Amino acid sequence: MTLPFTPEQPPALGAEVIKLAVMAVGGQGGGVLTSWIEALARAQGYAVQATSVAGVAQRTGATIYYIEMAPAGSSAPVFSLAPAAGDVDVVIAAEMMEAGRAIMRGFVTPDRTTLIGSTHRALAVSEKMAPGDGIADAGEVRAAAEVAARGLVLADFEAAALDVGSVISASLFGALSGSGALPFPPEAFEAAIRAGGKGGDASLRAFAAGRQAALAGVQPATHPVPRPAAAAATTGPARLRKAWDDLQARIAAMPAPVQPMAQAGLRKVVDFQHPAYGAEYLDRLDKALTVDRAERDWTLSVTAAKYLANAMAYDDVIRVADAKTRPERLERIRAEMGGAEVMQLTEYTHPRAEEIVSLLPRALGQAITDRPRLMGWIDRRVNKGRRLRTDRLWPFLQLHVLASMRRFRPMSLRHAEERAHLERWYASALARAGTDYDLAVATLQARRLIKGYSDTHARGLGKFDRVMTGIAMVEGREDAADWARRLMTAALQDEEGSALDGTLKTIESFAA
């Protein structure tokens, strides 16, 4: 599919006033893009008005930047403050779902609107919060855009900008130029960027990349195939290197289908704790291998390798602090910020009494947990939102010290609770392998319901326990594994667990 017009022949606009809407979310530079468009129009002798309907940054909301322009004349034009359905000439969407939002609100019409959108995804909070796969289908938005828009420019403008060390606002500005939707030459666009001052060279490179993508018309969405990371050479003290090599030798002795997942799981649990913890992981995996069989392609053991690692490398405040202070994370953030000289990095924390007490030694933590009034007293003092500027030394050190507590993790109340829960789940799964292999695999897969920490972990744990109860109710039926999978699907459908309630009631009706 190509553009229905060429840059030399811009589409006929609905009126003398040209109306543009920029749909963006926090951090995508919608304000910068709007300022460039304003500067461009004024330099070309146009009167301009720009407004914004602010949302919430960090993808919990979105912002609509609205621009109207008209050739300056003897009388000042009257501009609107917000876009209206069916009355927008150009829509620029900084992300695929923002294009969908513009279509749903009626801003994109086949008789008038040029839609410029980036095909990459910046997941909304609602998508991330879904217990299962909550990612919206970008293909549906693309199909709707092909019907709804008069002119259509779709490409991965995020990647185009990152490839040249810039940000998406510059590549979208280039796409606006390449689309021919505005009656201004490319040189005028470039002059608007130069007038902005700092960062102009990188922005000009991204502008050129975006313009070229627009001139090429609608591009297919890019889905790069991830390449497996090359195994890094083992470094460190000789004692630890030998312990790691011994673990590698144990994996090499396992059946070939099991080795890749076992290798990934081993790396995860060793990174979580230490090589001795990795040996504990392989000891548990060996139990699955003893009840598994080759004619089933070692499915039970492969599944156990995956979910054992997830269960053993559980999320706690120590792990979160460790993830937030790792050098590779800071390097990634700097790369995403395009090497910005000034950067503020704020971490949002909201610990509950449960998270604090769970770090204590098992006996002490349990004694406090058994006293509700004491737990309430602690919760009132710690259950408060906090912001830590980790681009500063003292807040960073606080998280770094917390991350260093992982050496004491095996003695904590949380570790004892996680270990006991894991043993019950794993034993019940392996006990079913001899009589119902598929149900044993499904029991292992139920562990996927438990993720995150704090309230997220508590909700997932509650659903897991209810699913395990349902599995016990259908055990012995020929279709037990099918019902186990239905329970998991229902548990992942909504946060409240309404779908799971319905499935459990159905099971209760025939299990009674």
C-alpha positions in Angstrom: 0.0 0.0 0.0 1.4 3.4 -0.9 0.4 7.0 -0.2 -2.6 8.2 -2.2 -0.8 11.5 -2.8 2.8 12.7 -3.4 4.8 15.3 -1.4 4.7 17.6 -4.4 0.9 17.5 -4.4 -0.4 17.8 -0.9 -4.0 16.7 -0.2 -6.7 19.2 -0.4 -7.4 20.5 3.0 -10.9 20.9 4.4 -10.6 24.6 4.9 -8.2 27.5 4.9 -7.3 26.6 8.5 -5.0 23.6 8.8 -5.7 21.4 11.8 -3.3 18.9 13.3 -3.5 16.6 16.3 -0.5 15.0 17.9 -1.3 12.0 20.0 1.5 11.1 22.4 2.3 9.7 25.8 4.7 10.7 28.5 8.3 10.8 27.4 7.7 10.7 23.7 8.4 14.4 23.0 5.0 15.5 21.9 5.6 19.0 23.2 8.9 19.3 21.3 7.2 18.1 18.1 4.4 20.7 18.6 6.9 23.5 19.2 8.7 22.6 15.9 5.4 22.7 14.0 4.6 26.0 15.6 8.0 27.5 14.7 7.7 26.0 11.1 4.3 27.6 10.5 5.2 31.0 11.9 8.4 31.1 9.8 6.3 30.5 6.7 4.0 33.4 7.5 1.2 31.5 9.1 -0.7 32.4 12.3 -0.6 29.5 14.7 -2.3 28.4 17.9 -1.3 25.3 19.9 -3.0 23.8 22.9 -2.7 20.5 24.8 -5.0 18.3 26.8 -2.7 16.9 29.3 -2.7 13.3 30.5 -0.5 11.6 33.0 3.1 10.8 32.1 4.6 7.3 32.2 1.9 5.8 30.1 -0.9 5.9 32.6 -2.5 8.5 30.3 -2.0 10.4 27.1 -1.8 13.9 25.8 -3.4 15.5 22.8 -1.5 18.4 21.3 -3.7 20.4 19.0 -2.4 22.9 16.5 -4.3 25.1 14.1 -2.6 27.3 11.5 -3.7 29.6 8.7 -2.0 32.1 6.4 -1.6 35.4 8.2 -3.9 38.1 6.8 -5.3 41.4 7.6 -7.6 39.9 10.2 -6.7 37.4 12.9 -8.2 34.0 12.4 -10.4 32.4 15.1 -8.9 29.1 16.2 -10.4 26.3 18.2 -8.9 25.0 21.4 -9.5 21.3 20.9 -9.9 18.9 18.0 -13.4 17.8 16.9 -14.5 14.5 15.4 -14.4 14.7 11.6 -12.5 18.0 11.6 -8.8 17.2 11.6 -6.5 17.3 8.6 -3.4 15.6 10.1 -3.1 13.2 13.0 0.3 12.2 14.2 0.3 9.2 16.6 3.6 8.5 18.4 2.6 4.9 19.1 0.3 2.4 17.5 -2.5 2.4 20.1 -2.5 6.2 20.0 -3.4 5.8 16.3 -6.3 3.5 17.4 -7.4 6.0 20.0 -7.5 8.8 17.3 -9.6 6.6 15.0 -12.0 5.7 17.8 -12.5 9.3 18.7 -13.4 10.1 15.1 -10.4 12.3 14.4 -9.4 10.2 11.4 -11.8 10.4 8.4 -11.4 9.0 4.9 -12.4 12.2 3.2 -9.8 14.4 4.9 -7.3 13.0 7.3 -3.7 12.1 6.8 -2.7 9.6 9.6 1.0 9.4 10.5 1.7 6.7 13.0 4.6 4.8 14.5 4.2 1.0 14.4 6.2 0.3 17.5 4.4 -0.3 20.9 4.8 1.4 24.2 2.6 -0.8 26.4 -0.1 0.9 28.4 -0.4 0.3 32.1 -3.7 -1.5 31.5 -1.8 -3.9 29.2 0.9 -4.5 31.7 -1.6 -5.0 34.6 -3.4 -7.9 32.8 -2.8 -11.1 34.7 -2.1 -12.9 31.4 -1.3 -11.6 27.9 -3.0 -8.2 27.9 -1.2 -6.7 24.9 -3.7 -5.2 22.4 -3.6 -6.3 18.8 -1.8 -3.7 16.7 -2.9 -5.5 13.5 -6.5 -4.5 14.2 -5.5 -0.9 14.4 -3.5 -1.1 11.2 -6.6 -2.6 9.4 -8.8 0.2 10.8 -6.3 2.8 9.7 -6.3 1.6 6.2 -10.0 2.1 6.0 -10.4 5.3 8.1 -7.6 7.5 6.7 -7.4 9.4 3.5 -3.6 9.3 3.5 -1.6 6.8 5.6 2.0 6.8 6.7 3.0 3.9 9.0 6.5 2.9 9.9 8.6 2.2 13.0 9.6 5.8 13.6 10.9 4.9 17.1 13.6 2.6 15.6 14.4 5.2 12.9 15.2 7.7 15.5 17.1 5.4 17.8 19.3 4.1 15.0 20.7 7.6 14.5 20.9 8.5 18.2 17.8 10.7 18.5 14.2 10.5 19.7 10.9 9.8 18.0 9.7 13.4 17.9 12.3 14.2 15.3 11.5 11.2 13.1 7.8 12.0 13.3 8.6 15.6 12.2 10.4 14.1 9.2 7.4 11.9 8.5 5.1 15.0 8.5 7.4 16.6 5.9 7.6 13.5 3.8 3.8 12.9 3.8 3.3 16.2 1.9 0.4 17.0 4.3 1.7 20.5 4.9 2.5 23.1 2.1 6.1 23.7 3.3 9.4 22.6 1.8 11.8 20.2 3.6 14.3 23.0 4.1 11.7 24.9 6.2 11.3 21.9 8.5 15.0 21.6 8.9 15.3 25.3 9.8 12.7 24.8 12.6 14.9 22.1 14.1 18.0 24.2 13.8 16.3 27.1 15.5 15.7 24.8 18.5 19.4 24.8 19.2 20.8 21.9 21.3 20.7 18.4 19.9 20.0 19.7 16.4 22.4 17.4 14.5 20.9 14.2 15.9 17.4 15.5 15.4 18.2 16.4 11.7 19.5 12.8 11.2 16.2 11.4 12.7 14.2 13.9 10.6 15.8 12.6 7.4 15.2 9.0 8.4 11.5 9.8 9.2 11.1 11.7 5.9 12.5 8.8 4.0 10.2 6.3 5.7 7.2 8.5 4.8 8.2 8.8 1.2 8.3 5.0 1.0 4.6 4.8 2.1 3.1 2.4 4.5 5.7 0.0 5.9 5.0 -3.4 7.4 5.5 -3.7 11.2 8.9 -4.9 12.1 9.3 -7.8 14.4 13.0 -8.5 14.8 13.8 -12.0 15.7 15.7 -12.0 19.0 19.2 -13.5 18.8 20.3 -15.7 21.6 23.0 -13.9 23.6 26.4 -15.4 23.3 27.5 -17.2 26.4 29.9 -14.9 28.4 33.2 -16.3 29.5 33.1 -17.4 33.1 35.0 -15.0 35.3 35.5 -14.7 39.0 37.3 -16.5 41.9 38.5 -20.0 41.0 36.3 -21.6 43.7 33.1 -20.1 42.1 34.3 -21.0 38.6 34.7 -24.6 39.6 31.3 -24.7 41.2 29.8 -23.3 38.0 31.6 -25.8 35.8 30.4 -28.7 38.0 26.8 -27.5 37.5 27.3 -27.3 33.8 28.6 -30.9 33.8 25.4 -32.0 35.5 23.2 -30.3 32.8 25.3 -31.9 30.0 24.3 -35.3 31.4 20.6 -34.5 31.1 18.5 -35.5 28.1 19.1 -33.1 25.1 15.5 -31.7 25.1 15.8 -30.6 28.7 19.2 -29.0 28.5 18.3 -25.6 27.0 15.6 -24.8 29.6 17.7 -26.2 32.4 20.6 -24.0 31.3 18.4 -20.9 31.3 16.9 -21.8 34.7 20.3 -22.4 36.2 21.5 -19.0 35.2 18.5 -17.4 36.7 18.7 -19.0 40.1 22.5 -18.6 40.4 22.1 -15.0 39.5 19.4 -14.8 42.1 21.5 -16.2 44.9 24.7 -18.3 44.4 26.1 -21.6 42.8 24.9 -23.6 45.8 21.4 -22.4 45.1 21.9 -23.6 41.5 22.8 -27.0 42.8 19.6 -27.1 44.8 17.7 -26.2 41.6 19.3 -29.1 39.7 18.6 -31.5 42.7 14.9 -30.7 42.4 15.0 -31.0 38.6 16.5 -34.5 38.9 13.4 -35.6 40.8 11.3 -34.7 37.7 13.7 -36.6 35.4 13.3 -39.8 37.5 9.6 -39.9 36.9 9.7 -38.6 33.3 10.0 -40.7 30.2 11.5 -40.2 26.7 8.4 -41.2 24.8 6.7 -38.0 26.1 9.7 -35.9 24.9 10.6 -35.1 28.5 7.8 -32.5 28.6 7.4 -32.8 32.3 11.1 -32.1 32.9 11.3 -29.2 30.5 8.2 -27.7 32.2 9.7 -28.3 35.6 13.0 -26.6 34.6 11.1 -23.5 33.6 8.7 -23.1 36.5 11.1 -24.3 39.2 13.5 -21.5 38.2 10.7 -19.0 38.4 9.6 -20.3 41.8 13.1 -20.3 43.2 14.0 -16.8 41.9 10.9 -15.2 43.4 10.5 -11.4 43.5 11.2 -9.7 46.8 12.4 -6.2 47.7 16.0 -7.4 47.7 15.7 -8.6 44.1 13.9 -5.3 43.1 16.6 -3.2 44.6 19.3 -5.4 42.9 17.6 -4.9 39.5 17.4 -1.1 40.0 21.0 -0.7 40.9 22.7 -2.9 38.3 25.2 -1.1 36.0 23.6 -2.6 32.8 20.2 -1.0 33.7 21.8 2.4 34.1 23.6 2.0 30.8 20.4 1.0 29.1 18.6 4.1 30.5 21.4 6.4 29.4 21.3 4.8 25.9 17.5 5.3 25.7 17.9 8.9 26.8 20.2 9.5 23.9 23.2 10.3 26.1 21.5 13.2 27.7 23.9 15.1 29.9 21.2 16.0 32.5 19.0 13.1 33.6 16.9 12.5 36.7 16.1 8.9 37.7 13.3 8.5 40.2 12.3 5.2 41.7 8.8 4.8 43.2 8.5 2.5 46.1 5.5 1.6 48.3 6.6 -1.1 50.8 4.0 -2.8 53.1 4.6 -4.2 56.5 4.6 -7.7 55.0 7.6 -6.8 52.8 9.6 -5.3 55.7 8.9 -8.1 58.1 9.5 -10.8 55.5 13.2 -9.7 55.4 13.7 -10.6 59.1 15.0 -13.9 60.3 12.3 -16.6 60.2 11.6 -16.9 63.9 11.5 -13.2 64.6 9.5 -12.4 61.4 6.9 -15.1 62.3 6.6 -13.9 65.8 5.8 -10.4 64.5 3.4 -11.7 61.8 1.5 -13.6 64.4 0.7 -10.3 66.2 -1.8 -8.4 64.1 -1.7 -5.3 66.2 2.1 -5.1 65.9 1.9 -5.7 62.2 -0.7 -2.8 61.9 1.6 -0.5 63.9 4.5 -1.3 61.5 2.3 -0.9 58.5 1.1 2.5 59.5 4.8 3.7 59.6 6.1 2.1 56.4 3.2 1.8 54.1 3.8 5.1 52.4 4.8 6.0 48.9 8.4 7.0 48.5 10.4 8.5 45.7 14.1 7.9 45.5 16.3 9.9 43.2 18.8 7.2 42.3 20.8 9.6 40.1 22.0 10.9 43.5 24.4 9.1 45.7 22.5 8.7 49.0 19.3 7.2 47.6 21.3 5.0 45.3 23.3 3.7 48.2 20.1 2.9 50.1 19.0 0.6 47.3 22.5 -0.8 46.9 22.7 -1.8 50.6 19.2 -3.4 50.4 20.4 -5.4 47.3 23.5 -6.6 49.2 21.2 -8.3 51.8 20.7 -11.2 49.4 23.4 -13.1 51.3 21.0 -13.2 54.3 18.0 -14.1 52.2 18.1 -17.9 53.0 17.6 -17.1 56.7 14.6 -14.8 56.1 10.9 -15.5 56.8 10.0 -14.9 53.1 12.5 -17.5 51.9 11.1 -20.1 54.4 7.6 -19.4 53.2 8.5 -19.6 49.5 10.4 -22.8 50.0 7.5 -24.5 51.8 5.0 -23.4 49.2 7.3 -24.6 46.4 7.8 -28.0 48.0 4.0 -28.6 48.3 3.3 -27.6 44.7 6.2 -29.6 43.3 5.4 -32.7 45.2 1.8 -32.6 44.1 2.8 -32.3 40.5 5.3 -35.1 40.5 2.9 -37.4 42.5 0.5 -37.1 39.5 3.1 -38.0 36.8 2.5 -41.8 37.2 -1.3 -41.7 36.8 -2.0 -38.6 34.7 1.1 -37.2 32.9 -0.8 -34.3 31.3 -2.3 -33.3 34.7 1.2 -33.3 36.2 2.4 -31.0 33.5 -0.6 -28.7 34.0 0.0 -28.6 37.7 3.6 -27.4 37.1 2.3 -24.8 34.6 -0.1 -23.4 37.2 2.9 -21.7 38.8 2.8 -19.0 36.1 0.0 -17.4 38.1 2.4 -16.3 40.8 4.5 -13.2 39.8 5.7 -9.9 41.1 5.8 -8.8 44.7 3.7 -7.0 47.2 0.0 -6.8 46.2 0.6 -8.3 42.8 2.2 -11.4 44.4 -0.6 -11.7 47.0 -3.3 -11.7 44.2 -1.4 -14.2 42.1 -0.8 -16.5 45.1 -4.5 -16.4 46.0 -5.5 -17.4 42.4 -2.9 -20.1 42.4 -4.2 -21.6 45.6 -7.7 -21.6 44.2 -6.6 -23.2 40.9 -4.8 -25.9 42.9 -8.0 -26.6 44.8 -9.9 -26.9 41.5 -7.2 -29.3 40.1 -7.6 -31.5 43.1 -11.4 -31.6 42.6 -11.0 -32.8 38.9 -8.2 -35.3 39.6 -9.1 -38.7 38.4 -11.2 -37.6 35.5 -10.2 -38.3 32.0 -10.4 -34.6 31.1 -8.7 -33.4 34.3 -5.8 -31.8 32.4 -8.2 -29.9 30.2 -10.1 -28.6 33.2 -6.7 -27.6 34.8 -5.9 -25.5 31.7 -9.4 -24.0 31.7 -8.8 -22.9 35.3 -5.6 -21.2 34.4 -7.1 -19.5 31.5 -9.9 -18.2 33.7 -7.5 -17.0 36.3 -5.6 -14.9 33.8 -8.7 -13.3 32.3 -9.3 -10.6 35.0 -7.7 -9.2 38.0 -10.6 -9.7 40.3 -10.9 -13.5 39.6 -14.6 -13.4 38.5 -14.0 -15.8 35.6 -12.1 -18.2 37.9 -15.1 -18.1 40.3 -17.4 -19.2 37.5 -15.1 -22.0 36.4 -14.8 -23.3 40.0 -18.6 -23.2 40.4 -18.9 -25.3 37.3 -16.4 -27.8 38.6 -18.2 -27.9 42.0 -21.5 -28.7 40.2 -20.3 -32.0 38.7 -17.7 -32.8 41.4 -20.2 -32.8 44.2 
